[in-house]
């Protein structure tokens, strides 16, 4: 898939991610989970925050690669788990086209699957999500960004005009 499919961008700060995870946890707090399975890499940080908020100490991972920056390719399952997910919370940052979600659903059919963000194509595959975004929106997560100096506007204009 091409980067041409993204016409919008949604930037998530560390503070916003933490707030969103806490809101999702309020919806999960009455449930008891044996543990959490994070879908790596994107699900690692939300899973850690959820584990803290729900006081879950057992965390495992399913390791799948499906993206190289904005280019989606085939699925490469590098690590699975040895159970069907019964009593487990499955966590990812985002469900996009649903390819990864479908593969993980097949591995862990009994897990309760949550994502922080969901796009329409993948949304039916998760049990809960917090925020739905457009299919053509690229979500910029805080772990993919850095802080950089931005020259004051007046200096940008002056250097462009000279």
N, CA and C atoms as a LAMMPS dump frame, in Angstrom:
ITEM: TIMESTEP
0
ITEM: NUMBER OF ATOMS
486
ITEM: BOX BOUNDS ff ff ff
-5.0000000000000000e+02 5.0000000000000000e+02
-5.0000000000000000e+02 5.0000000000000000e+02
-5.0000000000000000e+02 5.0000000000000000e+02
ITEM: ATOMS id mol type element x y z
1 1 1 N 0.84 -1.177 0
2 1 2 C 0 0 0
3 1 3 C 0.883 1.237 0
4 2 1 N 0.434 2.23 -0.617
5 2 2 C 1.224 3.436 -0.803
6 2 3 C 0.917 4.489 0.252
7 3 1 N 1.907 5.366 0.471
8 3 2 C 1.699 6.488 1.385
9 3 3 C 0.683 7.472 0.815
10 4 1 N 0.323 7.329 -0.475
11 4 2 C -0.68 8.202 -1.099
12 4 3 C -2.057 8.041 -0.463
13 5 1 N -2.26 6.98 0.277
14 5 2 C -3.571 6.748 0.887
15 5 3 C -3.823 7.621 2.106
16 6 1 N -2.798 8.313 2.606
17 6 2 C -2.951 9.156 3.789
18 6 3 C -3.117 10.613 3.39
19 7 1 N -4.27 11.179 3.711
20 7 2 C -4.57 12.569 3.369
21 7 3 C -4.725 13.443 4.605
22 8 1 N -4.71 12.814 5.768
23 8 2 C -4.824 13.531 7.03
24 8 3 C -3.734 13.022 7.966
25 9 1 N -3.441 13.823 8.978
26 9 2 C -2.486 13.391 9.986
27 9 3 C -3.021 13.752 11.362
28 10 1 N -2.864 12.845 12.297
29 10 2 C -3.29 13.031 13.677
30 10 3 C -2.067 12.79 14.541
31 11 1 N -1.612 13.819 15.25
32 11 2 C -0.427 13.703 16.088
33 11 3 C -0.862 13.479 17.528
34 12 1 N -0.32 12.437 18.129
35 12 2 C -0.636 12.079 19.508
36 12 3 C 0.588 12.383 20.368
37 13 1 N 0.418 13.225 21.376
38 13 2 C 1.514 13.525 22.31
39 13 3 C 1.557 12.45 23.394
40 14 1 N 2.645 12.436 24.163
41 14 2 C 2.744 11.511 25.29
42 14 3 C 1.605 11.759 26.277
43 15 1 N 1.329 13.037 26.569
44 15 2 C 0.25 13.361 27.507
45 15 3 C -1.099 12.877 26.99
46 16 1 N -1.371 13.098 25.712
47 16 2 C -2.648 12.668 25.134
48 16 3 C -2.77 11.15 25.172
49 17 1 N -1.711 10.451 24.827
50 17 2 C -1.742 8.982 24.867
51 17 3 C -2.051 8.498 26.282
52 18 1 N -1.382 9.08 27.262
53 18 2 C -1.607 8.668 28.644
54 18 3 C -3.048 8.943 29.079
55 19 1 N -3.574 10.111 28.722
56 19 2 C -4.972 10.428 29.042
57 19 3 C -5.92 9.44 28.364
58 20 1 N -5.678 9.148 27.093
59 20 2 C -6.543 8.218 26.356
60 20 3 C -6.516 6.825 26.976
61 21 1 N -5.338 6.356 27.344
62 21 2 C -5.223 5.037 27.961
63 21 3 C -5.991 5.004 29.287
64 22 1 N -5.877 6.06 30.065
65 22 2 C -6.598 6.098 31.349
66 22 3 C -8.116 6.079 31.135
67 23 1 N -8.608 6.768 30.118
68 23 2 C -10.046 6.729 29.815
69 23 3 C -10.457 5.302 29.45
70 24 1 N -9.667 4.638 28.625
71 24 2 C -9.962 3.25 28.262
72 24 3 C -9.949 2.363 29.508
73 25 1 N -9.004 2.591 30.399
74 25 2 C -8.915 1.787 31.623
75 25 3 C -10.148 1.951 32.505
76 26 1 N -10.749 3.128 32.518
77 26 2 C -11.99 3.326 33.277
78 26 3 C -13.083 2.389 32.767
79 27 1 N -13.044 2.059 31.488
80 27 2 C -14.031 1.149 30.902
81 27 3 C -13.702 -0.32 31.201
82 28 1 N -12.462 -0.578 31.607
83 28 2 C -12.004 -1.952 31.839
84 28 3 C -11.838 -2.298 33.314
85 29 1 N -11.903 -1.313 34.191
86 29 2 C -11.508 -1.482 35.59
87 29 3 C -12.335 -2.531 36.347
88 30 1 N -13.55 -2.794 35.941
89 30 2 C -14.392 -3.777 36.636
90 30 3 C -14.087 -5.216 36.236
91 31 1 N -13.273 -5.393 35.223
92 31 2 C -12.958 -6.742 34.735
93 31 3 C -11.652 -7.236 35.341
94 32 1 N -11.556 -8.545 35.503
95 32 2 C -10.313 -9.161 35.969
96 32 3 C -9.675 -9.894 34.8
97 33 1 N -8.395 -9.646 34.594
98 33 2 C -7.659 -10.301 33.518
99 33 3 C -6.513 -11.111 34.101
100 34 1 N -6.254 -12.285 33.517
101 34 2 C -5.102 -13.099 33.921
102 34 3 C -3.808 -12.364 33.618
103 35 1 N -3.824 -11.662 32.512
104 35 2 C -2.641 -10.939 32.071
105 35 3 C -2.958 -10.144 30.829
106 36 1 N -1.925 -9.526 30.301
107 36 2 C -2.038 -8.705 29.098
108 36 3 C -1.115 -9.268 28.038
109 37 1 N -1.599 -9.286 26.811
110 37 2 C -0.756 -9.605 25.658
111 37 3 C -0.669 -8.333 24.825
112 38 1 N 0.541 -7.817 24.687
113 38 2 C 0.779 -6.617 23.883
114 38 3 C 1.174 -7.04 22.476
115 39 1 N 0.615 -6.368 21.483
116 39 2 C 1.028 -6.589 20.098
117 39 3 C 2.168 -5.614 19.834
118 40 1 N 3.337 -6.162 19.573
119 40 2 C 4.513 -5.293 19.395
120 40 3 C 4.589 -4.796 17.962
121 41 1 N 5.126 -3.626 17.852
122 41 2 C 5.742 -2.744 18.812
123 41 3 C 4.753 -1.755 19.365
124 42 1 N 3.779 -1.355 18.57
125 42 2 C 2.885 -0.282 18.978
126 42 3 C 2.106 -0.529 20.246
127 43 1 N 1.791 -1.762 20.566
128 43 2 C 1.006 -2.057 21.752
129 43 3 C 1.794 -2.088 23.049
130 44 1 N 3.122 -2.011 22.963
131 44 2 C 3.943 -2.129 24.176
132 44 3 C 3.681 -1.014 25.186
133 45 1 N 3.702 0.213 24.744
134 45 2 C 3.534 1.328 25.68
135 45 3 C 2.106 1.381 26.212
136 46 1 N 1.078 1.303 25.361
137 46 2 C -0.275 1.253 25.929
138 46 3 C -0.459 0.08 26.898
139 47 1 N 0.113 -1.076 26.589
140 47 2 C -0.014 -2.238 27.476
141 47 3 C 0.64 -1.972 28.825
142 48 1 N 1.796 -1.319 28.831
143 48 2 C 2.46 -0.997 30.093
144 48 3 C 1.619 -0.026 30.921
145 49 1 N 1.051 0.964 30.266
146 49 2 C 0.203 1.924 30.984
147 49 3 C -1.065 1.253 31.52
148 50 1 N -1.665 0.397 30.704
149 50 2 C -2.866 -0.333 31.134
150 50 3 C -2.521 -1.263 32.299
151 51 1 N -1.395 -1.95 32.21
152 51 2 C -0.972 -2.847 33.294
153 51 3 C -0.846 -2.083 34.605
154 52 1 N -0.303 -0.899 34.531
155 52 2 C -0.154 -0.072 35.737
156 52 3 C -1.515 0.334 36.288
157 53 1 N -2.401 0.794 35.425
158 53 2 C -3.7 1.285 35.87
159 53 3 C -4.608 0.166 36.374
160 54 1 N -4.502 -1.021 35.795
161 54 2 C -5.352 -2.144 36.209
162 54 3 C -4.641 -3.079 37.181
163 55 1 N -3.402 -2.747 37.527
164 55 2 C -2.585 -3.542 38.449
165 55 3 C -2.416 -4.982 37.964
166 56 1 N -2.133 -5.114 36.675
167 56 2 C -1.866 -6.421 36.059
168 56 3 C -0.352 -6.577 35.957
169 57 1 N 0.165 -7.674 36.452
170 57 2 C 1.622 -7.851 36.49
171 57 3 C 2.153 -8.858 35.472
172 58 1 N 1.269 -9.617 34.865
173 58 2 C 1.694 -10.612 33.887
174 58 3 C 1.477 -10.047 32.484
175 59 1 N 2.575 -9.839 31.761
176 59 2 C 2.51 -9.264 30.418
177 59 3 C 3.301 -10.147 29.464
178 60 1 N 2.69 -10.464 28.338
179 60 2 C 3.339 -11.243 27.284
180 60 3 C 3.251 -10.43 25.998
181 61 1 N 3.87 -10.914 24.951
182 61 2 C 3.835 -10.223 23.664
183 61 3 C 3.543 -11.174 22.523
184 62 1 N 2.897 -10.628 21.523
185 62 2 C 2.792 -11.233 20.205
186 62 3 C 3.563 -10.288 19.303
187 63 1 N 4.537 -10.81 18.591
188 63 2 C 5.422 -9.962 17.783
189 63 3 C 5.116 -10.153 16.308
190 64 1 N 4.564 -9.104 15.699
191 64 2 C 4.169 -9.131 14.291
192 64 3 C 4.665 -7.86 13.617
193 65 1 N 5.207 -8.02 12.432
194 65 2 C 5.628 -6.852 11.656
195 65 3 C 4.761 -6.779 10.407
196 66 1 N 4.142 -5.605 10.199
197 66 2 C 3.319 -5.436 9
198 66 3 C 3.566 -4.098 8.314
199 67 1 N 4.353 -3.217 8.95
200 67 2 C 4.63 -1.895 8.38
201 67 3 C 6.118 -1.637 8.335
202 68 1 N 6.529 -0.904 7.341
203 68 2 C 7.851 -0.299 7.275
204 68 3 C 7.583 1.173 7.061
205 69 1 N 7.598 1.938 8.149
206 69 2 C 7.154 3.331 8.212
207 69 3 C 5.704 3.382 7.725
208 70 1 N 5.391 4.063 6.613
209 70 2 C 3.998 4.171 6.154
210 70 3 C 3.63 3.118 5.117
211 71 1 N 4.54 2.244 4.785
212 71 2 C 4.269 1.218 3.78
213 71 3 C 3.844 -0.079 4.462
214 72 1 N 2.633 -0.542 4.159
215 72 2 C 2.146 -1.782 4.735
216 72 3 C 2.501 -2.928 3.809
217 73 1 N 3.066 -3.956 4.385
218 73 2 C 3.447 -5.126 3.601
219 73 3 C 2.756 -6.365 4.134
220 74 1 N 3.369 -7.515 3.892
221 74 2 C 2.82 -8.764 4.399
222 74 3 C 3.078 -8.902 5.884
223 75 1 N 2.39 -9.843 6.508
224 75 2 C 2.559 -10.076 7.93
225 75 3 C 3.715 -11.028 8.181
226 76 1 N 4.539 -10.668 9.141
227 76 2 C 5.637 -11.513 9.564
228 76 3 C 5.456 -11.76 11.058
229 77 1 N 4.973 -12.96 11.424
230 77 2 C 4.786 -13.309 12.831
231 77 3 C 6.106 -13.831 13.361
232 78 1 N 6.694 -13.078 14.282
233 78 2 C 7.995 -13.439 14.841
234 78 3 C 7.872 -14.179 16.171
235 79 1 N 6.743 -13.965 16.887
236 79 2 C 6.52 -14.639 18.168
237 79 3 C 5.031 -14.675 18.451
238 80 1 N 4.549 -15.829 18.818
239 80 2 C 3.165 -15.984 19.229
240 80 3 C 3.09 -16.303 20.712
241 81 1 N 1.949 -16.822 21.151
242 81 2 C 1.772 -17.264 22.532
243 81 3 C 1.203 -18.671 22.518
244 82 1 N 1.243 -19.33 23.689
245 82 2 C 0.834 -20.738 23.748
246 82 3 C -0.53 -20.954 24.417
247 83 1 N -1.438 -19.999 24.278
248 83 2 C -2.79 -20.152 24.818
249 83 3 C -3.779 -19.489 23.866
250 84 1 N -5.073 -19.641 24.159
251 84 2 C -6.112 -19.107 23.267
252 84 3 C -6.618 -17.721 23.687
253 85 1 N -6.038 -17.15 24.752
254 85 2 C -6.415 -15.814 25.187
255 85 3 C -7.525 -15.77 26.209
256 86 1 N -8.052 -16.91 26.625
257 86 2 C -9.147 -16.916 27.587
258 86 3 C -8.724 -16.193 28.875
259 87 1 N -9.43 -15.109 29.203
260 87 2 C -9.134 -14.339 30.404
261 87 3 C -8.044 -13.29 30.23
262 88 1 N -7.534 -13.133 29.033
263 88 2 C -6.437 -12.2 28.767
264 88 3 C -6.947 -10.949 28.06
265 89 1 N -6.24 -9.87 28.276
266 89 2 C -6.5 -8.612 27.588
267 89 3 C -5.45 -8.459 26.495
268 90 1 N -5.89 -8.315 25.273
269 90 2 C -5.016 -8.131 24.118
270 90 3 C -4.997 -6.649 23.776
271 91 1 N -3.803 -6.049 23.675
272 91 2 C -3.674 -4.595 23.534
273 91 3 C -2.824 -4.228 22.325
274 92 1 N -3.332 -3.271 21.545
275 92 2 C -2.547 -2.649 20.48
276 92 3 C -2.839 -1.155 20.493
277 93 1 N -1.945 -0.401 19.874
278 93 2 C -2.152 1.041 19.808
279 93 3 C -3.243 1.397 18.819
280 94 1 N -3.291 0.67 17.69
281 94 2 C -4.141 1.031 16.564
282 94 3 C -4.565 -0.205 15.799
283 95 1 N -5.81 -0.23 15.35
284 95 2 C -6.233 -1.193 14.343
285 95 3 C -6.498 -0.376 13.079
286 96 1 N -5.809 -0.745 11.995
287 96 2 C -5.872 0.017 10.749
288 96 3 C -6.702 -0.769 9.734
289 97 1 N -6.056 -1.509 8.86
290 97 2 C -6.793 -2.282 7.857
291 97 3 C -7.376 -3.565 8.429
292 98 1 N -6.852 -3.987 9.575
293 98 2 C -7.337 -5.201 10.219
294 98 3 C -6.523 -6.44 9.916
295 99 1 N -5.491 -6.328 9.092
296 99 2 C -4.687 -7.512 8.751
297 99 3 C -3.992 -8.092 9.98
298 100 1 N -3.332 -7.24 10.752
299 100 2 C -2.681 -7.716 11.97
300 100 3 C -3.729 -8.194 12.962
301 101 1 N -4.801 -7.433 13.128
302 101 2 C -5.859 -7.805 14.067
303 101 3 C -6.454 -9.169 13.728
304 102 1 N -6.663 -9.441 12.455
305 102 2 C -7.223 -10.728 12.043
306 102 3 C -6.281 -11.874 12.409
307 103 1 N -4.991 -11.683 12.165
308 103 2 C -4.01 -12.723 12.494
309 103 3 C -3.966 -12.978 14
310 104 1 N -4.009 -11.911 14.783
311 104 2 C -3.951 -12.063 16.236
312 104 3 C -5.262 -12.638 16.775
313 105 1 N -6.374 -12.265 16.191
314 105 2 C -7.675 -12.84 16.575
315 105 3 C -7.669 -14.358 16.379
316 106 1 N -7.039 -14.797 15.295
317 106 2 C -6.967 -16.24 15.042
318 106 3 C -6.088 -16.936 16.087
319 107 1 N -5.018 -16.264 16.526
320 107 2 C -4.13 -16.818 17.557
321 107 3 C -4.795 -16.835 18.926
322 108 1 N -5.525 -15.769 19.245
323 108 2 C -6.101 -15.565 20.583
324 108 3 C -7.605 -15.275 20.487
325 109 1 N -8.383 -16.247 20.031
326 109 2 C -9.811 -15.988 19.78
327 109 3 C -10.622 -15.636 21.026
328 110 1 N -10.146 -16.016 22.208
329 110 2 C -10.915 -15.765 23.428
330 110 3 C -10.453 -14.522 24.192
331 111 1 N -9.434 -13.837 23.714
332 111 2 C -8.935 -12.637 24.392
333 111 3 C -9.91 -11.476 24.201
334 112 1 N -9.892 -10.565 25.14
335 112 2 C -10.639 -9.307 25.013
336 112 3 C -9.685 -8.318 24.35
337 113 1 N -9.983 -7.901 23.137
338 113 2 C -9.075 -7.13 22.288
339 113 3 C -9.438 -5.65 22.355
340 114 1 N -8.473 -4.816 22.809
341 114 2 C -8.685 -3.373 22.868
342 114 3 C -7.578 -2.644 22.11
343 115 1 N -7.961 -1.522 21.525
344 115 2 C -6.993 -0.619 20.917
345 115 3 C -7.331 0.795 21.381
346 116 1 N -6.338 1.657 21.339
347 116 2 C -6.578 3.037 21.711
348 116 3 C -7.265 3.749 20.541
349 117 1 N -6.796 3.482 19.34
350 117 2 C -7.315 4.13 18.135
351 117 3 C -7.74 3.055 17.144
352 118 1 N -8.777 3.367 16.349
353 118 2 C -9.29 2.406 15.372
354 118 3 C -9.728 3.124 14.109
355 119 1 N -9.447 2.489 12.975
356 119 2 C -9.927 2.964 11.683
357 119 3 C -11.078 2.062 11.242
358 120 1 N -11.949 2.554 10.373
359 120 2 C -13.166 1.809 10.008
360 120 3 C -12.934 0.39 9.486
361 121 1 N -11.895 0.173 8.675
362 121 2 C -11.677 -1.169 8.112
363 121 3 C -11.353 -2.204 9.189
364 122 1 N -10.652 -1.803 10.225
365 122 2 C -10.254 -2.748 11.26
366 122 3 C -11.13 -2.751 12.495
367 123 1 N -11.949 -1.728 12.677
368 123 2 C -12.746 -1.569 13.896
369 123 3 C -13.588 -2.789 14.258
370 124 1 N -14.222 -3.48 13.299
371 124 2 C -15.046 -4.638 13.686
372 124 3 C -14.271 -5.778 14.343
373 125 1 N -12.951 -5.778 14.228
374 125 2 C -12.147 -6.875 14.769
375 125 3 C -11.772 -6.707 16.235
376 126 1 N -11.976 -5.512 16.802
377 126 2 C -11.63 -5.3 18.206
378 126 3 C -12.901 -5.206 19.054
379 127 1 N -12.761 -5.596 20.312
380 127 2 C -13.907 -5.543 21.219
381 127 3 C -14.176 -4.123 21.705
382 128 1 N -13.101 -3.36 21.916
383 128 2 C -13.244 -1.984 22.393
384 128 3 C -12.128 -1.133 21.808
385 129 1 N -12.472 0.108 21.522
386 129 2 C -11.466 1.103 21.166
387 129 3 C -11.918 2.412 21.792
388 130 1 N -10.987 3.323 21.925
389 130 2 C -11.348 4.598 22.523
390 130 3 C -11.715 5.632 21.477
391 131 1 N -10.872 5.786 20.449
392 131 2 C -11.059 6.85 19.469
393 131 3 C -11.045 6.273 18.065
394 132 1 N -12.066 6.615 17.288
395 132 2 C -12.094 6.198 15.894
396 132 3 C -11.583 7.351 15.034
397 133 1 N -10.746 7.008 14.056
398 133 2 C -10.178 7.997 13.136
399 133 3 C -10.441 7.553 11.709
400 134 1 N -10.338 8.494 10.781
401 134 2 C -10.594 8.205 9.366
402 134 3 C -9.574 7.212 8.819
403 135 1 N -10.003 6.442 7.841
404 135 2 C -9.122 5.446 7.224
405 135 3 C -7.915 6.099 6.558
406 136 1 N -8.085 7.312 6.035
407 136 2 C -6.979 7.971 5.324
408 136 3 C -6.125 8.849 6.242
409 137 1 N -6.22 8.628 7.534
410 137 2 C -5.471 9.424 8.514
411 137 3 C -4.25 8.648 9.004
412 138 1 N -3.088 9.281 8.93
413 138 2 C -1.866 8.692 9.483
414 138 3 C -1.746 9.194 10.917
415 139 1 N -1.641 8.26 11.859
416 139 2 C -1.477 8.64 13.263
417 139 3 C 0.007 8.685 13.576
418 140 1 N 0.444 9.833 14.032
419 140 2 C 1.849 10.027 14.397
420 140 3 C 1.955 9.818 15.905
421 141 1 N 2.552 8.704 16.319
422 141 2 C 2.671 8.373 17.733
423 141 3 C 3.904 9.027 18.334
424 142 1 N 3.866 9.308 19.638
425 142 2 C 4.98 10.043 20.251
426 142 3 C 6.309 9.307 20.193
427 143 1 N 6.301 7.972 20.163
428 143 2 C 7.57 7.244 20.111
429 143 3 C 8.226 7.329 18.731
430 144 1 N 7.513 7.846 17.75
431 144 2 C 8.076 8.032 16.414
432 144 3 C 8.529 9.463 16.155
433 145 1 N 8.428 10.315 17.162
434 145 2 C 8.739 11.73 16.97
435 145 3 C 9.858 12.16 17.9
436 146 1 N 10.503 13.249 17.537
437 146 2 C 11.52 13.849 18.377
438 146 3 C 11.251 15.332 18.507
439 147 1 N 11.91 15.936 19.455
440 147 2 C 11.769 17.37 19.649
441 147 3 C 12.886 18.054 18.875
442 148 1 N 12.529 19.052 18.107
443 148 2 C 13.519 19.772 17.296
444 148 3 C 13.261 21.269 17.396
445 149 1 N 14.315 22.025 17.281
446 149 2 C 14.219 23.475 17.29
447 149 3 C 13.516 23.954 16.024
448 150 1 N 12.6 24.9 16.178
449 150 2 C 11.931 25.53 15.047
450 150 3 C 12.283 27.01 15.094
451 151 1 N 12.835 27.478 14.013
452 151 2 C 13.231 28.884 13.917
453 151 3 C 12.001 29.784 14.029
454 152 1 N 12.116 30.937 14.731
455 152 2 C 10.982 31.858 14.819
456 152 3 C 10.485 32.247 13.429
457 153 1 N 9.204 32.436 13.304
458 153 2 C 8.57 32.734 12.024
459 153 3 C 9.204 33.934 11.337
460 154 1 N 9.461 34.985 12.083
461 154 2 C 10.032 36.184 11.484
462 154 3 C 11.393 35.87 10.838
463 155 1 N 12.176 35.03 11.475
464 155 2 C 13.488 34.671 10.926
465 155 3 C 13.345 33.785 9.685
466 156 1 N 12.338 32.922 9.701
467 156 2 C 12.084 32.092 8.52
468 156 3 C 11.723 32.949 7.314
469 157 1 N 10.831 33.909 7.537
470 157 2 C 10.4 34.796 6.459
471 157 3 C 11.546 35.636 5.953
472 158 1 N 12.318 36.201 6.853
473 158 2 C 13.445 37.06 6.453
474 158 3 C 14.495 36.282 5.675
475 159 1 N 14.798 35.051 6.101
476 159 2 C 15.82 34.29 5.383
477 159 3 C 15.303 33.835 4.02
478 160 1 N 14.01 33.599 3.917
479 160 2 C 13.409 33.217 2.632
480 160 3 C 13.406 34.39 1.667
481 161 1 N 13.168 35.607 2.195
482 161 2 C 13.083 36.806 1.372
483 161 3 C 14.449 37.367 0.975
484 162 1 N 15.505 36.927 1.652
485 162 2 C 16.822 37.516 1.321
486 162 3 C 17.575 36.73 0.279
